[in-house]
């Protein structure tokens, strides 16, 4: 049986994002050894950044598999991967709310926001397991958390300690919104060789690098910022 990779540009750019975000997730998780020298905010931020990169990696790897291996949209394997991808995007949207709450709210208020978002996104994941929604549903689920995170980052721009990190994260967020616009409008560098999905992935890869640079600033142990 001859192996064939379908949609190679989309598949390989998705795979690249999966590897990139996966490496960042591992680095954020490994950084827990310094949690004893971090503030509570920095520890919580590190954990949520690790979840964000992990969810992004899972979504991208599932996307690479479904685009590369299952050209038939009705194939059961593609449907399962589609749900994994959209579910992971939903988890990434949850991290936007939780990170924003950690960075902008007192501890008790942040915990309340997180509990409410766990319930809301839990319902989304249950509904996803029983339906086959379009990609726009995932974007609509991800967008509110991104906006909430953006508001929190704007509030931290004047902070002398993490202001630069907030600016870098906002740049990444802007690129994420730009990538989503490319996806929705189907803007492509080349209609056949490098379509709108591959273009979207390329922009998103730069955004993820910005988020990691910002994560390092937000999670530096005390005395090293």
trRosetta pair geometry for C-beta under 8 A, 3 or more apart (Angstrom, degrees):
i j d omega theta_ij theta_ji phi_ij phi_ji
5 8 5.2 74 116 -92 114 86
5 11 6.0 -140 180 68 106 162
5 68 5.1 -28 -155 -160 81 99
5 69 7.9 -37 -125 -70 57 57
6 11 7.1 118 81 -42 55 135
6 67 6.7 -143 97 154 93 57
6 68 5.7 157 54 -152 70 32
6 69 7.1 -164 27 -47 104 11
6 70 7.8 -119 44 53 140 21
6 71 4.5 -151 -137 -65 169 107
7 10 4.2 -23 155 41 114 118
7 11 5.4 125 97 -27 82 95
7 67 4.6 -82 77 169 137 100
7 68 6.4 -114 64 -84 86 50
7 71 7.5 152 -14 -98 101 90
7 195 8.0 -59 -147 27 101 128
7 197 7.6 3 -178 73 131 142
8 11 5.6 -60 -138 41 28 111
8 12 5.9 19 169 -14 68 112
8 68 7.4 69 -100 -115 44 94
9 12 6.3 -59 -140 40 23 103
9 13 6.2 15 163 -11 62 112
9 193 6.4 107 -48 160 147 50
9 194 5.0 -150 -165 -106 157 58
9 195 6.8 138 81 17 131 75
9 197 7.9 128 104 83 93 91
9 198 4.0 -23 139 -88 106 152
10 13 6.3 -62 -145 41 24 103
10 14 6.1 24 157 -17 63 112
10 63 8.0 -104 159 152 96 101
10 67 4.7 -110 113 170 118 154
10 68 7.8 -164 89 -60 87 75
10 195 6.7 -20 -60 52 107 106
10 197 4.4 20 -118 103 113 126
10 198 5.0 -103 -80 -61 55 84
10 201 7.1 140 -144 -11 54 141
11 14 5.9 -61 -150 38 26 110
11 15 6.2 27 153 -20 64 109
11 64 5.0 89 -160 -155 65 73
11 67 4.8 -159 -77 97 78 108
11 68 3.5 85 -123 -70 141 106
12 15 5.4 -50 -144 36 33 115
12 16 6.4 40 153 -24 64 101
12 64 7.6 94 -69 -135 16 111
13 16 5.5 -46 -148 31 35 115
13 17 6.7 36 152 -17 63 100
13 197 7.7 155 67 128 129 77
13 198 4.8 130 7 -142 149 73
13 201 3.6 118 136 101 118 142
13 202 6.0 -61 -146 -56 135 71
13 205 7.3 -111 -170 -36 88 129
14 17 5.8 -53 -153 35 34 110
14 18 6.4 37 149 -22 65 105
14 60 4.9 -178 -174 -170 73 78
14 61 7.4 159 146 -84 95 21
14 63 4.4 -130 -152 100 142 106
14 64 3.8 -174 101 -70 113 80
14 67 6.3 126 9 30 152 136
14 197 7.9 -20 -53 156 108 107
14 201 5.6 -96 -68 -113 55 145
15 18 5.5 -52 -149 34 33 116
15 19 6.5 30 155 -16 66 103
15 60 7.3 166 -84 148 16 100
15 61 7.0 65 -117 -112 56 61
15 64 4.2 99 -63 -124 75 154
15 68 7.9 27 -46 -33 116 146
16 19 6.0 -56 -150 37 30 107
16 20 6.1 31 153 -19 65 110
16 201 7.3 106 58 156 104 119
16 205 6.2 -9 116 -102 110 140
17 20 5.6 -55 -142 40 31 112
17 21 5.9 21 164 -10 68 110
17 56 7.1 -99 159 156 103 98
17 57 7.6 -166 132 -109 70 49
17 60 4.0 -139 95 -134 106 154
17 201 5.6 -118 -31 -161 131 96
17 204 6.1 10 -112 104 138 112
17 205 5.3 -119 -90 -85 85 87
17 208 6.7 138 -147 -10 87 155
18 21 6.3 -58 -139 43 22 102
18 22 5.9 26 158 -22 60 115
18 57 5.0 88 -155 -159 59 66
18 58 7.7 110 -133 -57 97 11
18 60 3.7 -159 -64 99 78 108
18 61 3.7 111 -138 -60 146 78
18 63 7.9 -170 -56 47 115 91
18 64 6.0 -81 -11 -7 140 133
19 22 5.6 -59 -144 38 26 115
19 23 6.4 29 158 -21 64 103
19 57 7.6 113 -51 -135 11 102
20 23 6.1 -58 -155 31 26 108
20 24 6.7 19 152 -12 62 108
20 57 7.9 -162 71 -97 53 90
20 205 6.0 98 29 -144 167 91
20 208 5.8 104 122 104 123 142
20 209 7.3 -60 -179 -64 131 82
21 24 5.6 -56 -149 39 36 112
21 25 6.2 42 151 -25 68 103
21 53 4.7 -173 -173 -165 80 75
21 54 7.5 -174 145 -68 100 15
21 56 4.1 -128 -152 98 157 108
21 57 3.9 -159 96 -64 105 80
21 60 6.3 129 26 15 132 138
21 208 5.5 -85 -80 -156 90 145
22 25 5.6 -49 -147 32 32 114
22 26 6.6 32 154 -17 64 103
22 53 7.3 169 -79 152 17 96
22 54 7.4 67 -114 -115 56 52
22 57 3.8 113 -64 -136 75 147
22 61 7.6 52 -52 -45 128 126
23 26 5.8 -55 -152 35 32 110
23 27 6.4 31 151 -18 65 107
24 27 5.6 -54 -146 37 34 112
24 28 6.3 33 155 -18 66 105
24 53 4.2 -132 96 -141 103 150
24 208 6.9 -162 3 165 157 103
24 211 7.8 75 169 94 159 97
24 212 4.6 -105 -129 -99 131 125
24 215 7.5 104 -178 46 113 152
25 28 5.9 -56 -148 37 29 108
25 29 6.3 27 155 -16 65 108
25 50 5.4 91 -153 -161 68 64
25 51 8.0 95 -132 -68 104 9
25 53 3.7 -165 -66 103 79 108
25 54 4.0 113 -135 -65 145 71
25 56 8.0 -176 -54 49 115 91
25 57 5.8 -85 -8 -7 138 138
26 29 5.7 -56 -145 39 30 110
26 30 6.1 29 156 -20 66 109
27 30 5.8 -54 -142 37 29 110
27 31 6.5 38 154 -31 61 103
27 212 7.7 52 71 -152 136 118
28 31 5.7 -49 -152 22 32 117
28 46 5.8 176 -171 -171 92 76
28 49 5.0 -148 -135 103 150 100
28 50 3.8 -162 108 -81 121 82
28 53 6.1 141 10 26 137 137
28 215 6.3 -48 -97 156 119 143
28 219 7.4 85 -138 47 88 173
29 32 6.3 -23 179 -17 45 111
29 50 4.8 107 -63 -141 73 137
30 33 7.0 -17 165 -4 60 105
31 34 5.8 -43 179 32 73 107
31 35 7.9 108 128 -52 70 77
31 46 5.9 -125 92 -155 119 132
31 219 6.5 73 127 135 148 133
32 35 5.1 -8 -165 -29 60 119
32 46 7.0 158 -84 129 66 136
34 37 5.4 -54 -178 45 80 105
34 38 6.3 87 124 -34 83 103
34 221 4.7 -98 166 -62 120 125
35 38 5.2 -59 -146 29 43 117
35 43 4.9 71 -149 -115 100 108
35 46 7.2 -137 -95 58 94 151
37 221 3.7 28 107 -160 111 122
37 222 5.5 -134 167 35 77 86
37 223 7.2 -64 177 28 117 111
38 42 3.9 -127 -174 92 109 121
38 43 4.8 141 99 -56 126 79
38 46 7.0 -28 -165 -14 172 135
38 219 6.7 -17 -127 -168 139 66
38 220 7.9 159 -110 104 94 28
38 221 5.2 -89 -69 -112 71 61
38 222 6.5 164 -113 -20 28 82
39 42 4.7 94 52 7 78 102
39 43 7.1 -141 93 -6 41 86
39 222 6.3 103 -40 -64 81 107
40 43 5.7 -54 -148 35 32 111
40 44 6.3 29 156 -15 66 107
40 107 6.9 -8 124 -97 142 126
41 44 6.0 -60 -150 40 29 108
41 45 6.1 28 154 -19 66 110
41 102 6.0 139 -148 169 74 93
41 103 7.2 99 -168 -99 114 47
42 45 5.6 -53 -142 38 31 113
42 46 6.3 37 156 -24 64 103
42 218 6.5 176 -123 148 74 64
42 219 5.0 131 -171 -131 88 48
42 220 7.1 -89 -142 54 139 41
42 221 7.5 152 130 -98 155 33
42 222 7.9 -167 17 -49 155 74
43 46 5.8 -52 -150 31 29 112
43 47 6.7 27 153 -17 62 104
43 219 7.9 107 -79 -139 23 91
44 47 5.8 -55 -153 34 33 110
44 48 6.4 23 155 -11 67 109
44 102 4.6 -165 115 -132 126 136
44 110 7.8 60 158 139 162 147
45 48 5.9 -61 -146 42 31 105
45 49 6.1 32 156 -20 67 107
45 99 6.5 75 -130 -137 73 85
45 102 5.5 179 -71 121 74 142
45 103 6.8 73 -94 -68 117 91
45 215 7.4 -179 148 -143 100 72
45 218 4.7 -108 148 139 152 120
45 219 5.4 -150 95 -76 107 90
46 49 5.8 -55 -145 37 28 110
46 50 6.4 32 154 -22 63 105
46 215 7.4 104 -113 -178 55 98
46 218 7.8 -174 -61 104 63 93
46 219 4.1 104 -76 -132 94 136
47 50 5.7 -55 -155 32 31 113
47 51 6.6 29 149 -16 65 104
48 51 5.4 -48 -147 36 39 113
48 52 6.3 46 151 -24 66 102
48 95 5.1 149 -175 -153 92 95
48 98 5.1 -163 -121 108 135 112
48 99 4.6 179 126 -75 143 85
48 102 6.5 -168 4 1 149 149
49 52 5.4 -49 -146 34 35 116
49 53 6.4 29 158 -13 66 103
49 95 7.8 126 -86 -179 26 132
49 99 7.1 86 -63 -103 66 127
49 211 7.4 173 -143 158 100 99
49 212 7.9 121 179 -112 122 52
49 215 4.1 119 -152 -130 155 127
49 218 7.4 148 -48 72 139 126
49 219 6.8 -102 21 -38 145 139
50 53 6.2 -57 -148 40 28 104
50 54 6.1 29 154 -19 64 112
51 54 5.6 -58 -143 40 29 113
51 55 6.1 28 160 -18 67 107
51 91 6.9 -118 167 159 101 107
51 95 5.1 179 98 -92 109 126
51 98 8.0 9 67 69 144 143
52 55 6.1 -58 -146 37 25 106
52 56 6.3 24 155 -17 62 110
52 92 5.8 80 -143 -135 66 76
52 95 4.2 -167 -77 123 87 161
52 96 7.9 99 -108 -55 117 59
52 99 7.1 7 -51 -43 134 138
52 211 7.1 -116 124 163 137 143
53 56 5.6 -55 -144 39 32 113
53 57 6.2 36 155 -22 65 105
53 208 7.4 103 -118 -160 85 106
53 211 7.7 176 -75 110 91 125
53 212 7.2 63 -89 -85 132 95
54 57 5.7 -54 -149 34 30 113
54 58 6.5 28 154 -18 64 105
55 58 5.7 -53 -148 36 33 111
55 59 6.3 33 155 -19 66 106
55 88 4.7 168 -170 -172 75 81
55 89 7.4 152 156 -78 108 19
55 91 4.0 -153 -119 94 139 112
55 92 4.3 -169 107 -60 130 79
55 95 6.7 -171 22 -12 142 131
56 59 5.8 -55 -148 36 30 111
56 60 6.3 25 157 -15 65 110
56 88 7.3 166 -73 152 16 112
56 92 5.6 86 -64 -97 75 134
56 208 6.4 162 148 -111 157 123
57 60 5.9 -61 -146 40 28 107
57 61 6.1 23 160 -16 66 110
58 61 6.0 -57 -142 39 27 106
58 62 6.2 26 159 -16 63 109
58 84 6.7 -112 160 163 101 99
58 85 7.8 -170 128 -105 74 45
58 88 4.1 -162 93 -114 107 146
58 91 7.9 24 57 50 133 137
59 62 6.0 -60 -150 39 26 109
59 63 6.2 27 152 -20 63 110
59 84 7.7 -175 -105 129 47 73
59 85 4.8 86 -151 -152 68 65
59 86 7.8 106 -128 -52 102 16
59 88 3.7 -158 -61 94 84 124
59 89 5.0 95 -115 -55 146 74
59 92 6.8 -49 -17 -19 143 132
60 63 5.4 -55 -147 37 32 114
60 64 6.3 36 154 -23 66 101
60 201 7.7 110 -133 -133 109 108
61 64 5.6 -46 -146 31 34 113
61 65 6.6 32 154 -17 63 104
62 65 5.8 -56 -151 37 32 110
62 66 6.3 23 156 -14 67 108
62 81 4.6 173 -172 -168 89 83
62 82 7.7 178 151 -67 116 17
62 84 4.2 -163 -115 97 153 113
62 85 4.0 -154 96 -65 124 84
62 88 6.7 156 15 8 135 138
63 66 6.0 -58 -141 39 30 103
63 67 6.0 21 164 -11 67 111
63 81 7.6 161 -72 155 26 108
63 85 5.0 99 -59 -120 79 138
64 67 6.2 -62 -142 43 24 103
64 68 5.7 5 167 -5 63 122
65 68 6.2 -68 -135 47 21 100
65 69 5.5 -23 -177 18 63 123
65 70 7.5 35 139 4 70 103
65 81 5.3 -138 89 -132 111 148
66 69 6.9 -66 -114 51 17 85
66 70 5.2 -47 -153 49 57 114
66 77 7.8 -178 -110 126 76 79
66 78 4.8 101 -147 -139 98 74
66 81 3.9 -178 -63 102 108 135
66 82 5.9 107 -120 -60 163 70
66 85 6.9 -80 7 -25 139 139
67 70 7.9 -15 -41 54 8 72
67 197 7.4 173 -113 141 150 155
69 77 7.3 -68 112 123 115 134
70 73 8.0 112 138 -88 97 28
70 75 4.7 -138 -158 66 113 141
70 77 5.4 -163 -84 91 140 102
70 78 3.6 -165 128 -69 146 103
70 81 7.0 159 24 31 142 137
72 75 4.3 96 86 -35 104 105
72 78 6.7 -165 84 -7 64 144
73 78 6.3 -125 -140 115 32 153
74 78 7.6 66 63 56 14 127
74 79 7.8 3 -165 -47 30 111
75 78 4.4 85 69 5 95 107
75 79 7.0 -164 92 -10 50 84
76 79 5.5 -55 -150 35 36 114
76 80 6.5 36 155 -20 68 102
77 80 5.8 -52 -150 33 33 110
77 81 6.5 27 154 -12 65 107
78 81 5.8 -59 -148 42 33 108
78 82 6.0 41 151 -28 67 106
79 82 5.4 -50 -145 31 30 117
79 83 6.6 29 156 -17 63 102
79 132 6.2 -52 -143 -113 104 121
80 83 6.0 -56 -154 35 31 108
80 84 6.6 32 149 -18 64 105
81 84 5.4 -51 -148 36 37 114
81 85 6.2 38 153 -21 67 104
82 85 5.8 -55 -149 35 29 111
82 86 6.3 19 157 -9 65 108
82 132 7.0 42 104 -148 139 86
83 86 5.9 -56 -140 44 31 104
83 87 5.9 34 158 -21 65 110
83 128 5.7 140 -150 155 91 100
83 129 6.7 89 -170 -102 139 46
83 132 7.6 -76 -68 -110 96 64
84 87 5.8 -58 -143 39 25 112
84 88 6.2 25 157 -19 63 108
85 88 5.9 -57 -149 35 27 109
85 89 6.6 28 152 -18 62 105
85 138 7.7 -32 124 -101 83 159
86 89 5.5 -49 -147 34 35 114
86 90 6.5 42 150 -22 63 101
86 128 5.8 -168 104 -143 116 133
86 133 6.7 148 -164 65 163 101
86 135 7.4 -140 -93 -117 105 53
86 137 7.0 26 -155 87 131 103
86 138 4.5 -122 -136 -79 84 120
87 90 5.4 -51 -154 32 35 116
87 91 6.7 36 148 -19 65 99
87 125 5.5 69 -137 -124 103 90
87 128 5.4 166 -78 109 89 156
88 91 5.5 -46 -150 32 39 112
88 92 6.5 43 149 -19 65 100
89 92 5.4 -50 -151 35 36 115
89 93 6.6 41 147 -21 64 100
89 138 4.3 43 91 -171 147 116
89 139 8.0 -40 161 -65 141 40
89 141 6.8 103 117 79 96 116
89 142 5.5 -64 166 -63 96 123
90 93 5.5 -49 -152 32 35 114
90 94 6.6 42 148 -22 64 99
90 121 5.6 151 162 -155 103 101
90 124 5.1 -173 -149 118 143 135
90 125 6.2 -178 98 -69 151 81
90 128 7.0 -130 -19 -37 152 152
90 138 6.7 -100 -52 -134 76 77
90 141 5.0 -33 -108 138 81 144
90 142 7.2 -112 -95 -66 36 75
91 94 5.4 -46 -153 30 38 117
91 95 6.8 41 149 -22 64 98
91 121 7.1 116 -94 169 45 140
92 95 5.7 -48 -154 29 36 113
92 96 7.2 47 146 -26 61 94
92 142 6.2 5 91 -122 100 107
92 145 7.7 160 122 90 57 146
93 96 5.6 -42 -161 19 41 117
93 97 7.4 37 148 -11 64 97
93 121 7.0 173 85 -106 100 125
93 141 5.0 -157 9 134 169 78
93 142 3.9 -130 -78 -113 109 48
93 143 7.5 -10 -125 17 118 32
93 144 7.0 59 -173 57 114 77
93 145 4.0 145 -177 21 65 138
93 146 7.1 -62 -125 -28 74 81
94 97 6.0 -55 -162 36 40 109
94 98 6.3 27 149 -12 72 111
94 117 5.5 139 -143 152 81 115
94 118 7.3 74 -153 -88 129 48
94 121 4.4 -29 -79 -45 118 170
94 145 6.3 -92 -61 -99 11 154
95 98 5.5 -59 -140 45 38 108
95 99 5.6 38 161 -20 73 107
95 145 7.0 84 63 169 45 140
96 99 6.1 -54 -138 39 23 106
96 100 6.1 24 159 -18 59 112
96 142 7.3 102 -6 -170 142 63
96 144 7.7 149 94 100 132 53
96 145 2.8 116 67 148 119 95
96 146 4.9 -75 -133 -66 156 39
96 147 7.9 69 155 32 135 44
96 148 5.8 115 138 61 95 98
96 149 4.2 -96 -161 -27 82 122
97 100 5.8 -63 -149 39 24 112
97 101 6.3 24 156 -20 64 108
97 113 6.3 -154 166 155 100 108
97 114 7.3 153 120 -98 102 53
97 117 4.4 167 101 -101 152 156
97 144 7.4 15 -68 117 105 91
97 145 4.5 -77 -31 -122 79 91
97 148 5.2 34 -104 79 59 154
97 149 7.5 -86 -57 -49 24 84
98 101 5.7 -51 -146 34 31 112
98 102 6.5 32 154 -19 63 105
98 110 7.8 80 -157 -179 57 94
98 113 7.4 169 -101 110 49 102
98 114 5.1 62 -114 -108 93 97
98 117 6.4 -141 -56 73 83 150
99 102 5.7 -54 -149 35 32 112
99 103 6.2 19 158 -11 67 112
99 149 5.5 27 83 -114 109 110
99 152 7.2 178 119 75 73 154
100 103 6.0 -65 -144 43 28 103
100 104 5.8 -13 171 12 67 121
100 145 7.4 -169 0 -168 127 64
100 148 4.2 -173 53 135 171 89
100 149 4.2 -123 -62 -90 105 48
100 150 7.9 -21 -101 22 123 37
100 151 6.6 53 -153 61 128 86
100 152 3.7 179 -148 -13 74 140
100 153 7.8 -71 -111 -25 82 74
101 104 6.6 -77 -130 51 20 87
101 105 5.0 -34 -164 29 65 126
101 109 7.2 -151 -162 117 99 78
101 110 3.8 134 149 -138 100 78
101 113 4.1 -169 -102 73 142 141
101 114 6.0 -145 69 -48 158 84
101 148 7.7 -2 -44 156 73 125
101 152 7.5 -90 -37 -85 21 146
102 105 7.5 -29 -64 46 9 83
102 110 5.4 92 -81 -156 43 145
103 149 7.9 68 35 -144 135 67
103 152 4.4 100 82 162 112 125
103 153 7.0 17 122 -73 154 53
103 155 7.7 142 129 70 97 109
103 156 5.9 -61 170 -43 113 141
103 218 7.4 -51 -99 -141 115 133
104 151 7.1 12 -81 111 166 86
104 152 3.7 -118 -35 -125 123 92
104 155 5.3 82 -118 60 105 148
104 156 7.4 -111 -82 -41 77 99
105 109 4.1 -116 172 95 122 114
105 110 4.3 160 82 -62 111 80
105 113 6.6 121 32 -4 164 136
106 109 4.9 81 59 16 81 106
106 110 6.8 -151 90 -11 35 92
107 110 5.7 -58 -146 36 27 112
107 111 6.5 28 157 -21 63 105
108 111 5.8 -54 -152 33 31 112
108 112 6.7 32 150 -19 63 104
109 112 5.6 -53 -153 33 35 114
109 113 6.6 36 151 -18 66 102
110 113 5.7 -52 -151 35 34 111
110 114 6.4 35 152 -20 65 107
111 114 5.6 -54 -148 36 32 114
111 115 6.5 34 154 -21 65 102
112 115 5.9 -51 -149 32 32 109
112 116 6.6 29 154 -16 64 106
113 116 5.9 -59 -152 38 32 110
113 117 6.2 25 155 -15 67 110
114 117 5.8 -59 -144 40 30 108
114 118 6.3 38 155 -26 65 102
115 118 5.7 -49 -149 29 31 115
115 119 6.8 30 154 -17 62 103
116 119 5.9 -57 -159 34 33 110
116 120 6.4 27 150 -16 67 109
117 120 5.5 -53 -141 39 38 111
117 121 5.9 23 164 -7 72 109
117 145 7.6 90 -144 -96 135 109
118 121 6.4 -62 -138 46 23 98
118 122 5.9 32 157 -28 61 112
119 122 5.7 -55 -145 33 25 116
119 123 6.7 26 155 -19 60 103
120 123 6.0 -57 -159 31 30 110
120 124 6.8 32 145 -20 63 104
121 124 5.0 -43 -148 32 45 119
121 125 6.5 46 153 -20 68 99
121 141 7.6 104 -117 -173 86 114
122 125 5.8 -53 -150 35 32 109
122 126 6.5 33 151 -18 64 104
123 126 5.7 -53 -148 35 34 112
123 127 6.3 32 154 -17 66 106
124 127 5.9 -58 -149 39 29 109
124 128 6.2 33 152 -24 65 108
124 141 5.8 106 -148 -130 151 135
125 128 5.4 -50 -144 33 33 116
125 129 6.6 39 155 -26 62 100
126 129 5.9 -52 -156 26 32 113
126 130 7.2 8 153 -2 61 109
127 130 6.2 -76 -159 45 35 100
127 131 5.9 -9 161 12 75 121
128 131 6.4 -79 -129 53 27 87
128 133 6.9 -73 -116 13 75 114
133 137 3.8 -19 149 20 136 158
133 138 7.5 151 100 -35 116 75
134 137 5.8 121 66 -6 61 95
135 138 5.5 -49 -164 32 52 113
135 139 6.6 51 142 -19 75 101
135 183 7.6 -112 133 160 139 127
136 139 5.4 -51 -148 37 41 114
136 140 6.2 43 152 -20 69 104
136 184 7.6 79 -101 -111 94 99
137 140 5.7 -53 -147 38 31 111
137 141 6.4 32 152 -19 64 106
138 141 5.6 -56 -149 37 32 112
138 142 6.1 27 154 -17 67 110
139 142 5.7 -59 -143 40 30 108
139 143 6.0 42 158 -38 66 105
139 180 5.9 126 -137 -149 120 120
139 183 7.7 -175 -82 91 136 135
139 184 7.4 77 -120 -69 175 110
140 143 5.9 -40 -138 18 28 118
141 144 7.7 -61 -172 24 27 98
142 145 6.3 -74 -167 45 42 107
142 146 6.0 39 148 -24 78 114
143 146 5.6 -62 -148 36 32 113
143 147 6.3 31 159 -20 69 104
143 180 7.9 115 -86 -159 97 170
144 147 5.7 -55 -149 35 33 110
144 148 6.3 34 153 -19 66 105
145 148 5.5 -51 -146 36 34 113
145 149 6.3 34 154 -18 65 104
146 149 5.7 -53 -149 37 31 111
146 150 6.3 36 151 -23 64 106
146 173 6.2 153 -171 -149 97 104
146 176 6.6 -142 -140 107 139 138
146 177 7.3 156 146 -68 144 91
147 150 5.4 -52 -149 34 33 116
147 151 6.6 36 153 -21 65 100
148 151 5.9 -50 -152 31 32 111
148 152 6.7 30 151 -16 63 105
149 152 5.6 -56 -151 38 35 112
149 153 6.2 34 152 -21 68 106
149 169 7.8 -107 156 154 110 123
149 173 6.7 -169 101 -101 111 138
150 153 5.6 -55 -146 36 31 111
150 154 6.5 35 155 -22 65 102
150 170 6.6 91 -137 -121 78 83
150 173 5.3 167 -88 153 97 159
151 154 5.8 -52 -151 31 31 112
151 155 6.7 32 151 -19 62 105
152 155 5.7 -57 -156 34 33 113
152 156 6.7 20 152 -12 65 109
153 156 5.8 -65 -151 41 35 105
153 157 7.1 63 149 -53 64 83
153 166 4.5 161 -165 -161 79 90
153 169 5.2 -139 -122 92 140 118
153 170 5.0 173 130 -65 139 92
153 173 7.0 -179 27 -6 159 148
154 157 5.8 -22 -160 -18 39 116
154 166 7.6 171 -66 166 16 123
154 170 7.0 92 -70 -96 67 134
156 159 4.7 -28 -168 1 73 127
156 162 5.7 -32 169 96 124 107
156 163 6.5 -161 143 -98 71 52
156 166 4.1 -179 94 -83 104 149
157 163 5.3 60 -180 -148 35 88
157 166 5.1 -133 -82 102 53 134
157 167 6.2 83 -127 -65 90 84
157 170 7.7 2 -84 -22 108 147
158 163 5.9 -63 149 -105 3 125
159 162 4.9 0 100 53 132 77
159 163 4.6 179 64 -56 63 80
159 166 6.8 102 37 -12 110 137
160 163 6.2 -4 -93 -5 16 121
161 225 5.3 30 -163 139 94 145
162 165 4.6 -53 -165 45 76 118
162 166 5.8 85 133 -30 86 95
162 217 5.8 133 -135 140 77 104
162 218 5.6 62 -140 -100 131 66
162 225 7.4 -52 -67 -156 72 137
163 166 5.6 -53 -149 33 32 113
163 167 6.6 33 153 -20 64 102
164 167 5.7 -52 -152 33 34 112
164 168 6.6 34 151 -18 65 103
164 217 6.4 -135 87 -143 90 158
165 168 5.7 -52 -149 36 35 111
165 169 6.3 34 153 -18 66 106
165 213 7.7 -161 -130 126 74 71
165 214 4.6 116 -174 -150 78 68
165 215 7.9 167 -164 -21 118 13
165 216 7.6 -151 -118 72 119 61
165 217 2.9 -160 -84 93 126 138
165 218 5.1 177 144 -47 151 75
166 169 5.7 -55 -147 38 31 111
166 170 6.3 34 152 -21 65 105
166 214 7.2 102 -78 -147 18 117
167 170 5.6 -52 -148 35 32 113
167 171 6.6 37 150 -22 63 101
168 171 5.6 -50 -154 31 34 114
168 172 6.7 34 148 -16 64 102
168 210 5.4 -165 169 -170 83 85
168 213 5.1 -98 164 99 149 111
168 214 4.3 -172 90 -72 105 93
168 217 7.1 117 37 11 134 142
169 172 5.5 -52 -152 37 37 113
169 173 6.3 39 149 -21 67 104
169 210 6.8 151 -104 141 30 95
169 211 6.1 64 -124 -115 76 60
169 214 3.6 113 -60 -149 88 169
169 215 8.0 106 -88 -46 109 58
169 218 7.8 34 -48 -36 138 128
170 173 5.4 -50 -145 36 35 114
170 174 6.3 41 153 -22 65 101
171 174 5.7 -51 -150 34 31 113
171 175 6.6 32 151 -17 63 104
171 210 5.2 -131 91 -154 97 147
172 175 5.6 -54 -151 36 34 112
172 176 6.4 39 149 -24 65 103
172 206 7.9 -160 -119 122 73 66
172 207 4.4 111 -162 -164 74 69
172 208 7.2 124 -153 -57 121 14
172 209 7.7 -166 -105 69 114 51
172 210 3.1 -173 -71 92 101 121
172 211 4.5 169 159 -50 166 74
172 214 6.6 -114 6 -3 135 133
173 176 5.4 -49 -151 31 35 116
173 177 6.6 35 152 -16 65 101
173 207 7.4 118 -60 -156 17 113
174 177 5.8 -52 -151 36 34 109
174 178 6.3 35 150 -18 65 106
175 178 5.4 -53 -146 39 34 115
175 179 6.2 39 152 -23 66 102
175 203 5.6 -164 -180 171 94 92
175 204 7.3 159 134 -99 101 34
175 206 5.7 -115 -172 93 158 101
175 207 3.7 -164 93 -81 119 100
175 210 6.6 130 22 14 137 146
176 179 5.6 -51 -148 33 30 112
176 180 6.5 33 151 -19 63 103
176 204 6.6 63 -112 -118 66 77
176 207 4.7 129 -58 -166 76 159
177 180 5.6 -51 -150 34 34 113
177 181 6.6 37 150 -21 64 102
178 181 5.6 -52 -152 33 35 113
178 182 6.6 38 149 -20 65 101
178 203 6.0 -120 100 177 102 147
179 182 5.5 -50 -153 33 36 115
179 183 6.5 38 149 -21 65 103
179 200 4.9 99 -175 -155 89 70
179 201 7.9 111 -156 -53 126 15
179 203 4.0 -175 -87 93 98 121
179 204 4.6 100 -146 -60 168 82
179 207 6.5 -94 -14 -14 136 142
180 183 5.5 -52 -150 34 35 115
180 184 6.3 29 155 -16 68 106
180 200 7.6 76 -80 -141 25 113
181 184 5.9 -55 -142 40 31 107
181 185 5.9 11 164 -1 67 115
181 187 7.6 14 123 11 77 129
182 185 6.4 -67 -135 51 22 97
182 186 8.0 102 167 -75 52 4
182 187 4.6 -90 -141 55 72 107
182 196 5.9 -179 155 -161 83 89
182 199 5.4 -125 169 113 138 111
182 200 4.9 -177 94 -84 114 77
182 203 6.4 130 13 13 150 148
183 186 7.6 14 176 -73 26 44
183 196 6.2 132 -118 149 38 108
183 197 7.1 58 -120 -100 85 53
183 200 4.4 56 -68 -100 91 145
185 196 7.5 -164 85 -136 59 139
186 195 7.9 -36 -165 176 81 93
186 196 4.3 -115 -153 -40 48 162
187 196 5.6 105 57 -116 36 101
187 199 6.4 -107 103 101 76 155
188 191 5.3 117 82 -89 146 45
188 194 6.4 155 -178 104 93 65
188 195 4.6 -51 -119 -155 134 41
188 196 4.5 -81 -68 -56 85 63
188 198 7.6 57 -139 52 91 92
188 199 5.4 -168 -128 -16 46 136
189 194 4.4 -22 68 100 109 123
189 198 7.4 -79 28 94 109 105
189 199 5.2 159 -15 -89 90 111
190 193 4.2 -6 103 52 139 93
190 194 4.4 73 39 40 97 84
190 195 7.3 -69 85 -66 59 42
191 195 6.3 34 -163 -106 34 79
192 195 7.1 18 -111 -64 9 92
194 198 4.7 -112 -161 90 67 139
194 199 6.3 96 148 -57 93 82
195 198 5.6 98 52 15 59 99
195 199 7.0 -110 115 -3 33 96
196 199 5.4 -54 -143 40 34 115
196 200 6.1 43 155 -25 66 104
197 200 5.6 -50 -149 33 30 116
197 201 6.5 30 153 -19 63 104
198 201 5.6 -51 -148 34 33 113
198 202 6.5 38 152 -24 64 102
199 202 5.8 -52 -151 30 32 113
199 203 6.8 27 154 -12 64 104
200 203 6.2 -61 -154 38 30 106
200 204 6.1 27 153 -19 66 113
201 204 5.5 -59 -144 40 31 113
201 205 6.3 40 156 -29 66 100
202 205 5.9 -47 -152 24 29 113
202 206 7.3 26 151 -13 58 100
203 206 6.0 -57 -162 34 37 109
203 207 6.5 38 144 -20 68 107
204 207 5.2 -52 -148 36 39 117
204 208 6.4 44 153 -24 69 100
205 208 5.8 -48 -149 31 32 113
205 209 6.8 35 151 -18 61 102
206 209 5.7 -53 -155 33 35 113
206 210 6.7 39 147 -20 65 102
207 210 5.5 -53 -155 33 36 114
207 211 6.5 36 149 -20 67 102
208 211 5.5 -50 -150 34 36 113
208 212 6.6 36 152 -20 65 101
209 212 5.8 -52 -149 34 33 110
209 213 6.6 35 152 -18 64 103
210 213 5.8 -55 -151 36 33 111
210 214 6.4 30 152 -15 66 107
211 214 5.6 -56 -148 40 32 111
211 215 6.1 40 151 -28 66 104
212 215 5.3 -47 -144 31 34 116
212 216 6.7 40 155 -23 63 98
213 216 6.0 -50 -158 27 31 113
213 217 7.1 27 148 -13 61 104
214 217 5.7 -59 -157 37 38 111
214 218 6.2 30 152 -15 72 109
215 218 5.8 -59 -143 41 32 107
215 219 5.9 1 167 4 68 120
216 219 6.5 -76 -137 50 21 93
216 220 6.7 49 160 -60 61 87
217 220 6.3 -25 -150 -18 29 111
217 225 7.3 83 -162 -134 67 94
220 224 4.7 -134 174 89 110 100
220 225 4.5 144 84 -77 136 78
221 224 5.2 56 66 17 79 121
222 225 7.5 -35 -129 -3 33 105
